[in-house]
Amino acid sequence: MIEESNYSLKHLNTFGLDVSASMLVRISSQEQLPQLFKSDKFRTQRKMILGGGSNVLFTKNFIGLIIKLEVSGVEVIEEDDDYSIVGFGAGENWHGCVQWAIDHNLGGIENLSLIPGTIGAAPMQNIGAYGVEIKDIFHSLEAYEIGTGNFVTFYKEDCHFDYRYSVFKGEARDRYIITRVNLRLTKKNHAYNIEYGNLKQTLTDAGVEELSLANISRAIIEIRQSKLPDPNKIGNAGSFFKNPVIDSEFYESLKAAFEHIPGYAHSDSTTKVPAAWMIEYCGWKGKRFGDAGVHDKQSLVLVNHGKATGRELVQLSKKIQASVQSTFGISLQPEVNFI
């Protein structure tokens, strides 16, 4: 294990917030975790697992131990004529995993191109984009159980996946450290999903006549880059709020008051409403308060223009929540974790 004290986290969180941790330990293999948790040096310290830093908002310096999970590796662990189950070390970059799959003609993951972060964090909130969620390709994961010191396996049914939710955000929160994620990917007869948003139009504009994993991925990358800021250029964590799911009868009443409010069926009785549309309707798109602001191309993204603090971004998010609540009677919930 590599230990570092008073460590700056500025380059380890995609908001680029200038905060530090009392100590940081880099974990490169899962065998190091029992050693870490049995150590007298670290036993009493507050601890936090950090992957790609793409879904956290630090509001102050972290007093305690940051565990930077850097377990790597890619391995086909099982396959038949139709599917491959591929295991990825939890520290692997998510988009790198997507590209690896495409390069090996393995499908199901291409719609999740260019999502920031590591694969170990992906099941925690059931990441999704363009009509696909990780639960659709998930097979299992391996995790270290902090309380017992054992390594355990979670299968799909154990994870209780829902919209931006898994058991690791609920009853299993802070009890496990995910070390490996296994995905079930198609080897042939790929089920291309191009119905979401403007994906089909982007493919048409690019002159794509025959669908492939690669050209779907390229189209999604093009769309995301046109709407979402590069964290290397302007600090952000992608979508800041979840799209709220509301009762369909309530949605119909909103349609009567707001004729153009979009909505998409979530279940037989619920409708998902785009948070970005409501935030923009309320006038927040492109607004800036010091160095904390709302992106001028995508109102769902809060940004750090340079020297914003985490607390300033939290204050801005609360103002947006109050505005949407007052206008639509809908409570927005953050996707980002406040630390």
C-alpha positions as CSV (number, residue, x, y, z in Angstrom):
1,M,0.0,0.0,0.0
2,I,1.1,3.5,-0.8
3,E,0.4,6.0,2.1
4,E,0.4,9.8,1.7
5,S,-0.4,12.4,4.3
6,N,-2.1,15.8,4.0
7,Y,-3.0,14.9,0.4
8,S,-4.6,17.3,-2.0
9,L,-7.7,15.9,-3.6
10,K,-8.1,18.7,-6.2
11,H,-7.1,16.4,-9.0
12,L,-9.1,13.4,-7.6
13,N,-12.5,15.0,-7.8
14,T,-14.0,16.1,-11.1
15,F,-15.4,19.3,-9.6
16,G,-11.7,20.3,-9.1
17,L,-12.4,21.4,-5.6
18,D,-9.4,22.5,-3.6
19,V,-9.7,20.2,-0.6
20,S,-7.3,17.8,1.1
21,A,-7.4,14.6,3.1
22,S,-5.6,13.9,6.4
23,M,-4.3,10.7,4.7
24,L,-4.7,8.8,1.5
25,V,-3.9,5.1,0.9
26,R,-3.8,3.6,-2.6
27,I,-5.1,0.1,-2.9
28,S,-3.9,-1.8,-6.0
29,S,-5.1,-5.3,-5.0
30,Q,-8.0,-6.6,-3.0
31,E,-5.7,-8.6,-0.8
32,Q,-4.5,-5.3,0.7
33,L,-8.0,-4.5,2.1
34,P,-7.9,-6.9,5.1
35,Q,-4.4,-5.7,5.9
36,L,-5.6,-2.1,5.9
37,F,-8.7,-2.7,8.1
38,K,-6.7,-4.8,10.6
39,S,-4.0,-2.2,11.0
40,D,-3.9,-0.4,14.3
41,K,-2.8,2.7,12.5
42,F,-6.0,3.1,10.5
43,R,-8.6,1.2,12.7
44,T,-10.1,4.3,14.4
45,Q,-9.9,6.7,11.5
46,R,-12.9,7.9,9.6
47,K,-12.7,6.3,6.1
48,M,-14.0,7.0,2.7
49,I,-13.7,5.0,-0.6
50,L,-12.8,7.1,-3.6
51,G,-12.9,5.8,-7.2
52,G,-12.9,8.4,-10.0
53,G,-14.2,11.2,-7.9
54,S,-16.9,11.9,-10.4
55,N,-19.9,11.6,-8.1
56,V,-18.8,13.5,-5.0
57,L,-19.0,17.0,-3.8
58,F,-16.5,17.8,-1.0
59,T,-17.8,20.6,1.2
60,K,-14.6,20.8,3.3
61,N,-11.3,19.1,3.9
62,F,-11.7,15.4,4.7
63,I,-10.5,14.6,8.3
64,G,-9.6,10.9,8.0
65,L,-8.4,8.3,5.5
66,I,-9.3,8.3,1.8
67,I,-9.0,4.8,0.3
68,K,-8.2,5.3,-3.3
69,L,-9.3,2.1,-5.0
70,E,-7.0,1.3,-8.0
71,V,-7.6,-2.5,-8.4
72,S,-7.1,-3.1,-12.2
73,G,-7.5,-5.9,-14.7
74,V,-9.8,-7.3,-17.3
75,E,-10.6,-11.0,-17.8
76,V,-13.1,-13.1,-19.6
77,I,-14.2,-15.4,-16.9
78,E,-17.0,-17.4,-18.6
79,E,-18.5,-17.6,-22.1
80,D,-20.7,-19.6,-24.4
81,D,-21.7,-19.1,-28.1
82,D,-23.9,-16.0,-27.3
83,Y,-22.4,-14.3,-24.2
84,S,-19.2,-13.4,-22.5
85,I,-19.0,-12.7,-18.8
86,V,-16.1,-10.2,-18.3
87,G,-14.6,-9.3,-15.0
88,F,-13.2,-5.8,-14.5
89,G,-11.1,-4.6,-11.6
90,A,-13.0,-1.9,-9.7
91,G,-10.4,0.7,-10.3
92,E,-10.7,0.5,-14.1
93,N,-11.9,3.6,-15.9
94,W,-15.5,3.1,-16.9
95,H,-15.2,4.5,-20.4
96,G,-12.0,2.4,-20.9
97,C,-14.1,-0.7,-20.1
98,V,-16.7,0.4,-22.7
99,Q,-14.0,0.8,-25.3
100,W,-12.4,-2.6,-24.4
101,A,-15.8,-4.3,-24.9
102,I,-16.4,-2.6,-28.3
103,D,-12.8,-3.4,-29.4
104,H,-13.7,-7.1,-28.7
105,N,-17.1,-6.9,-30.4
106,L,-19.0,-7.4,-27.1
107,G,-22.3,-5.6,-26.9
108,G,-24.7,-4.1,-24.5
109,I,-22.5,-1.5,-22.9
110,E,-22.0,0.9,-25.9
111,N,-24.8,3.3,-24.9
112,L,-23.0,4.0,-21.6
113,S,-20.0,5.6,-23.4
114,L,-18.1,8.5,-21.9
115,I,-19.7,8.3,-18.5
116,P,-17.0,9.5,-16.0
117,G,-15.8,7.4,-13.1
118,T,-14.6,3.9,-12.3
119,I,-16.5,0.7,-12.9
120,G,-16.5,-0.1,-9.2
121,A,-18.7,2.9,-8.5
122,A,-21.1,2.1,-11.5
123,P,-23.3,-0.5,-9.8
124,M,-23.7,1.6,-6.6
125,Q,-26.1,4.0,-8.3
126,N,-27.0,1.8,-11.3
127,I,-25.6,4.3,-13.8
128,G,-27.5,4.8,-17.0
129,A,-27.8,6.7,-20.3
130,Y,-29.6,6.6,-23.6
131,G,-32.0,3.9,-22.6
132,V,-29.6,1.5,-20.9
133,E,-28.6,1.0,-17.3
134,I,-25.8,-1.1,-15.9
135,K,-28.4,-3.5,-14.4
136,D,-29.2,-4.6,-18.0
137,I,-25.7,-6.1,-18.5
138,F,-24.8,-6.8,-14.9
139,H,-23.9,-10.4,-13.9
140,S,-22.3,-10.1,-10.4
141,L,-19.8,-8.3,-8.3
142,E,-17.2,-9.1,-5.6
143,A,-16.9,-7.0,-2.5
144,Y,-15.0,-6.9,0.7
145,E,-17.3,-6.9,3.8
146,I,-15.8,-4.5,6.3
147,G,-17.4,-5.9,9.3
148,T,-16.4,-9.5,8.8
149,G,-13.3,-9.2,6.7
150,N,-14.7,-11.7,4.1
151,F,-15.1,-11.3,0.4
152,V,-18.6,-11.9,-0.8
153,T,-20.4,-12.1,-4.2
154,F,-23.5,-10.2,-5.1
155,Y,-25.6,-11.3,-8.0
156,K,-28.1,-9.1,-9.9
157,E,-31.0,-10.0,-7.7
158,D,-29.0,-9.2,-4.5
159,C,-28.3,-5.6,-5.7
160,H,-32.0,-4.5,-5.7
161,F,-31.3,-2.2,-8.7
162,D,-33.7,0.7,-9.3
163,Y,-33.4,4.1,-10.9
164,R,-30.0,5.4,-9.8
165,Y,-30.2,3.1,-6.8
166,S,-28.8,-0.2,-5.5
167,V,-28.5,-1.9,-2.1
168,F,-25.1,-0.1,-1.7
169,K,-26.9,3.2,-1.4
170,G,-29.5,1.7,1.0
171,E,-29.2,-1.0,3.6
172,A,-25.7,-2.0,2.6
173,R,-24.3,1.5,2.5
174,D,-20.7,1.7,3.9
175,R,-20.7,-2.0,4.7
176,Y,-18.9,-3.2,1.6
177,I,-16.0,-2.2,-0.8
178,I,-16.6,-3.3,-4.4
179,T,-13.4,-4.8,-5.8
180,R,-14.6,-6.4,-9.1
181,V,-17.6,-6.1,-11.4
182,N,-18.6,-8.8,-13.8
183,L,-20.7,-7.9,-16.9
184,R,-22.7,-10.2,-19.2
185,L,-22.1,-8.9,-22.8
186,T,-23.4,-10.2,-26.1
187,K,-21.0,-11.8,-28.6
188,K,-23.4,-11.7,-31.6
189,N,-27.0,-10.6,-32.5
190,H,-26.4,-7.4,-30.6
191,A,-29.6,-5.6,-29.5
192,Y,-29.0,-2.0,-30.7
193,N,-30.9,0.6,-28.7
194,I,-31.1,3.9,-30.6
195,E,-34.6,5.2,-29.7
196,Y,-33.5,7.4,-26.8
197,G,-33.3,11.2,-27.3
198,N,-31.6,12.4,-30.5
199,L,-29.4,9.3,-30.9
200,K,-31.1,8.1,-34.0
201,Q,-31.0,11.5,-35.6
202,T,-27.3,11.9,-34.8
203,L,-26.6,8.5,-36.5
204,T,-28.6,9.6,-39.6
205,D,-26.7,12.9,-39.7
206,A,-23.4,11.0,-39.6
207,G,-24.5,9.0,-42.7
208,V,-24.6,5.7,-40.7
209,E,-26.4,3.1,-42.8
210,E,-25.5,0.0,-41.0
211,L,-25.5,0.0,-37.2
212,S,-22.5,-1.2,-35.2
213,L,-21.3,-1.0,-31.6
214,A,-18.6,1.4,-32.6
215,N,-20.7,3.9,-34.5
216,I,-23.4,3.9,-31.8
217,S,-20.6,4.7,-29.2
218,R,-19.2,7.4,-31.5
219,A,-22.6,9.0,-31.8
220,I,-23.2,9.0,-28.1
221,I,-19.7,10.5,-27.5
222,E,-20.5,13.3,-30.0
223,I,-23.8,14.0,-28.2
224,R,-22.3,14.0,-24.8
225,Q,-19.4,16.2,-25.8
226,S,-21.7,18.7,-27.4
227,K,-23.8,19.1,-24.2
228,L,-21.6,18.3,-21.3
229,P,-18.5,20.1,-20.2
230,D,-15.2,18.3,-20.0
231,P,-14.2,18.0,-16.3
232,N,-10.6,18.6,-17.4
233,K,-11.6,22.1,-18.6
234,I,-14.4,23.0,-16.2
235,G,-15.1,21.3,-13.0
236,N,-18.4,19.3,-12.9
237,A,-19.8,15.9,-12.0
238,G,-22.2,15.5,-14.9
239,S,-25.8,15.3,-14.0
240,F,-26.3,16.9,-10.6
241,F,-29.9,15.9,-10.0
242,K,-31.9,12.8,-10.6
243,N,-34.9,12.9,-13.0
244,P,-37.9,12.8,-10.7
245,V,-40.4,10.0,-11.0
246,I,-43.9,11.1,-10.2
247,D,-47.4,9.8,-10.2
248,S,-48.9,9.8,-13.7
249,E,-52.1,11.6,-12.6
250,F,-50.0,14.3,-11.1
251,Y,-48.0,14.6,-14.3
252,E,-51.3,15.0,-16.3
253,S,-52.3,17.9,-13.9
254,L,-48.9,19.5,-14.6
255,K,-49.5,19.1,-18.4
256,A,-52.6,21.2,-17.9
257,A,-50.6,24.0,-16.3
258,F,-47.4,23.6,-18.3
259,E,-48.3,22.5,-21.8
260,H,-44.8,21.6,-23.0
261,I,-43.5,19.8,-19.9
262,P,-42.1,16.5,-21.2
263,G,-42.6,13.1,-19.5
264,Y,-41.7,9.5,-20.2
265,A,-43.6,6.5,-18.8
266,H,-41.6,4.9,-16.0
267,S,-44.2,2.3,-15.0
268,D,-47.9,1.7,-15.4
269,S,-48.6,4.4,-12.8
270,T,-45.5,6.7,-12.8
271,T,-43.9,9.1,-15.2
272,K,-40.3,10.4,-15.3
273,V,-39.9,14.1,-15.8
274,P,-36.6,15.6,-17.1
275,A,-35.1,17.7,-14.3
276,A,-33.1,19.7,-16.9
277,W,-36.3,21.0,-18.5
278,M,-37.7,22.2,-15.2
279,I,-34.5,23.8,-14.1
280,E,-34.2,25.6,-17.5
281,Y,-37.9,26.7,-17.3
282,C,-37.2,28.2,-13.9
283,G,-34.4,30.3,-15.5
284,W,-31.3,28.8,-14.1
285,K,-29.5,27.7,-17.2
286,G,-26.2,29.6,-17.6
287,K,-26.6,31.4,-14.3
288,R,-23.4,32.1,-12.4
289,F,-22.8,33.2,-8.8
290,G,-19.1,33.9,-8.4
291,D,-17.4,30.7,-9.7
292,A,-20.4,28.4,-8.9
293,G,-22.8,28.1,-11.8
294,V,-25.2,26.2,-14.0
295,H,-23.8,25.1,-17.4
296,D,-25.0,27.2,-20.3
297,K,-25.6,24.1,-22.6
298,Q,-27.1,21.7,-20.0
299,S,-29.0,22.9,-17.1
300,L,-28.7,19.6,-15.2
301,V,-25.0,20.2,-14.8
302,L,-23.6,22.4,-12.0
303,V,-20.1,23.7,-12.6
304,N,-17.0,25.1,-10.9
305,H,-15.7,27.9,-13.0
306,G,-12.4,27.9,-11.1
307,K,-12.4,28.7,-7.4
308,A,-15.9,27.7,-6.2
309,T,-16.1,25.9,-2.9
310,G,-18.2,22.8,-2.3
311,R,-20.4,24.8,0.1
312,E,-21.1,27.4,-2.7
313,L,-22.2,24.6,-5.0
314,V,-24.5,23.1,-2.3
315,Q,-26.1,26.5,-1.7
316,L,-26.7,26.9,-5.5
317,S,-28.2,23.4,-5.6
318,K,-30.6,24.3,-2.8
319,K,-31.8,27.4,-4.5
320,I,-32.5,25.4,-7.6
321,Q,-34.4,22.8,-5.6
322,A,-36.5,25.5,-3.9
323,S,-37.3,27.1,-7.2
324,V,-38.4,23.8,-8.9
325,Q,-40.4,22.9,-5.8
326,S,-42.2,26.2,-5.7
327,T,-43.0,26.2,-9.5
328,F,-43.9,22.5,-10.1
329,G,-44.4,21.0,-6.6
330,I,-41.6,18.5,-7.3
331,S,-38.7,17.8,-5.1
332,L,-35.4,17.3,-6.9
333,Q,-32.9,14.9,-5.4
334,P,-29.1,15.1,-6.0
335,E,-27.3,12.3,-7.8
336,V,-24.0,13.7,-6.3
337,N,-22.9,12.7,-2.8
338,F,-22.2,15.5,-0.5
339,I,-19.1,14.9,1.7
